[in-house]
Amino acid sequence: MPDLTPGAEAPNITESVFTGPEGAVLTDIRGSEIYEHSTDLRTNVCLAVAVEKGKIKNVSADRGTTRIVVVGDAVLWDNRSIASVANREFASLAVNWLLDRSEYLAIPPKPIQEYKLFMTRSQLSAVSWLMLAGMPGSVLAWWSGCAGDTERASHEMENNLLVAPPGRRPLCFHLFR
């Protein structure tokens, strides 16, 4: 077995991707069935590491460095999962790191494609009533306030007077052009 004492030839291993604190290391897997036991470890589980060997800090050598990225599951980069979360960016960063292209080792900005709004049942009910009754009701109330000025607004518009009646906003005039 090789000696892995720290030194110039020892690989530099960086753990880069972890599960949450409730990640599990399950050891009893038979076929496609998983059996949980009290001895299974529950903690932050490392899912990916980066290994680099042969590079000594601030020293230039003729021989290049060896770089390896080890990921615990290939499903991360399959056709269906590559577009979710930040898997595509992780794959791009891993390839650029492997090729020693440090100028590309930044997460690029991207437009937000979807919004998620989490609400309780009571919040959802309040928003539903606001949309079903509050919005149409407020439009009707606003329109009825402007409708009383129809005659005056029409007369002023015929004479090209765009002055708002007392207590009314000029926006009411635009409804009757």
C-alpha positions in Angstrom: 0.0 0.0 0.0 1.4 3.4 -0.9 2.6 5.8 1.8 0.1 8.8 1.9 2.0 10.9 4.4 1.8 14.6 3.6 4.5 15.8 1.2 5.1 16.8 -2.3 3.8 13.5 -3.7 0.7 13.2 -1.5 -2.6 13.9 -3.3 -4.5 17.0 -2.2 -8.1 15.8 -1.6 -10.9 18.4 -1.3 -14.4 17.3 -0.3 -16.8 19.5 -2.4 -20.4 18.3 -2.2 -22.3 17.1 0.8 -25.8 16.0 1.8 -27.7 17.9 4.5 -27.3 16.9 8.2 -29.9 14.1 7.8 -27.9 12.3 5.1 -27.7 8.6 5.6 -25.0 5.9 4.9 -27.1 2.8 4.3 -25.2 -0.5 4.3 -27.8 -3.2 3.9 -28.9 -3.1 0.2 -30.1 -6.3 -1.4 -31.0 -6.0 -5.1 -33.2 -2.9 -5.3 -34.4 -3.1 -1.7 -32.9 -0.9 1.0 -33.1 -2.0 4.7 -32.4 0.6 7.3 -30.8 -0.3 10.6 -30.0 1.6 13.8 -26.3 1.3 13.0 -26.7 3.3 9.8 -24.8 6.6 10.0 -26.8 9.8 9.8 -24.7 12.9 9.1 -23.4 15.1 6.4 -22.3 12.6 3.7 -19.7 13.6 1.2 -20.9 13.0 -2.4 -18.1 14.4 -4.4 -14.4 15.0 -4.0 -11.7 16.7 -6.1 -8.2 15.1 -6.1 -5.1 16.8 -7.3 -1.5 15.4 -7.3 1.8 16.7 -8.5 1.3 20.4 -8.0 3.4 22.2 -5.4 2.3 25.6 -4.4 4.5 28.4 -6.0 6.7 25.9 -7.7 6.8 25.4 -11.5 7.6 21.9 -12.7 8.1 20.3 -16.1 5.6 17.6 -15.2 1.9 18.5 -15.1 -0.6 17.8 -12.4 -3.0 14.9 -12.2 -6.6 15.9 -11.4 -9.6 13.7 -10.7 -13.2 14.5 -9.8 -15.1 11.7 -8.1 -18.9 11.9 -7.8 -20.9 9.4 -5.8 -23.7 9.1 -8.4 -23.8 9.5 -12.2 -27.5 10.3 -12.1 -26.4 13.9 -11.3 -25.3 14.3 -14.9 -27.9 12.2 -16.8 -30.1 13.9 -19.4 -33.0 14.5 -17.0 -31.1 15.8 -14.0 -28.5 17.9 -15.7 -30.9 20.9 -16.1 -32.1 20.8 -12.5 -30.8 22.9 -9.7 -27.1 23.7 -10.6 -26.0 20.4 -12.0 -25.0 21.9 -15.4 -22.9 24.5 -13.7 -21.3 21.9 -11.5 -20.4 19.8 -14.5 -19.0 22.8 -16.3 -16.9 23.9 -13.3 -15.6 20.3 -12.9 -14.6 20.0 -16.5 -12.9 23.4 -16.5 -11.0 22.6 -13.3 -9.9 19.2 -14.8 -8.6 21.1 -17.8 -6.9 23.7 -15.6 -8.9 26.5 -17.2 -9.0 28.8 -14.1 -10.4 31.7 -16.1 -13.7 29.8 -16.5 -14.0 28.8 -12.8 -16.8 31.1 -11.9 -20.5 30.5 -11.7 -22.1 32.5 -14.6 -25.2 34.6 -14.0 -28.4 33.2 -15.4 -31.9 34.4 -15.7 -34.5 33.2 -13.2 -36.6 30.6 -15.0 -39.1 29.7 -12.3 -40.4 31.2 -9.1 -41.5 29.1 -6.1 -43.9 30.6 -3.5 -44.5 28.7 -0.3 -47.7 29.5 1.6 -49.7 28.0 4.4 -53.3 27.0 3.7 -54.6 30.2 5.4 -52.3 32.4 3.3 -53.4 30.6 0.2 -57.0 31.1 1.1 -56.4 34.8 1.7 -54.7 35.2 -1.6 -57.4 33.3 -3.4 -60.1 35.6 -1.9 -58.1 38.7 -2.8 -57.8 37.5 -6.5 -61.4 36.3 -6.7 -63.2 39.2 -5.0 -60.8 42.0 -4.0 -59.3 42.7 -7.4 -62.5 42.8 -9.4 -64.2 44.7 -6.6 -61.5 47.4 -6.5 -61.7 47.8 -10.3 -65.5 48.2 -10.1 -65.1 50.8 -7.3 -62.6 52.7 -9.3 -64.6 52.6 -12.4 -67.8 53.8 -10.6 -65.8 56.7 -9.2 -64.7 57.8 -12.7 -68.1 57.1 -14.4 -69.8 60.0 -12.7 -67.4 62.3 -14.5 -68.3 61.0 -18.0 -70.2 64.0 -19.1 -67.7 66.6 -17.9 -64.8 64.5 -19.1 -66.3 64.1 -22.6 -66.9 67.9 -22.8 -63.4 68.8 -21.7 -61.9 66.2 -24.1 -63.9 67.7 -27.0 -62.4 71.1 -26.2 -58.9 69.5 -25.7 -58.9 70.5 -22.1 -57.0 67.8 -20.2 -57.6 69.2 -16.7 -58.7 66.7 -14.1 -62.0 67.5 -12.3 -61.6 68.5 -8.7 -60.8 65.4 -6.6 -60.3 63.1 -9.6 -57.2 61.8 -11.2 -56.5 62.5 -14.9 -56.4 58.8 -15.6 -60.2 58.8 -15.6 -60.2 60.8 -18.9 -58.4 58.1 -20.8 -61.3 55.8 -20.4 -63.6 58.0 -22.4 -61.6 58.9 -25.5 
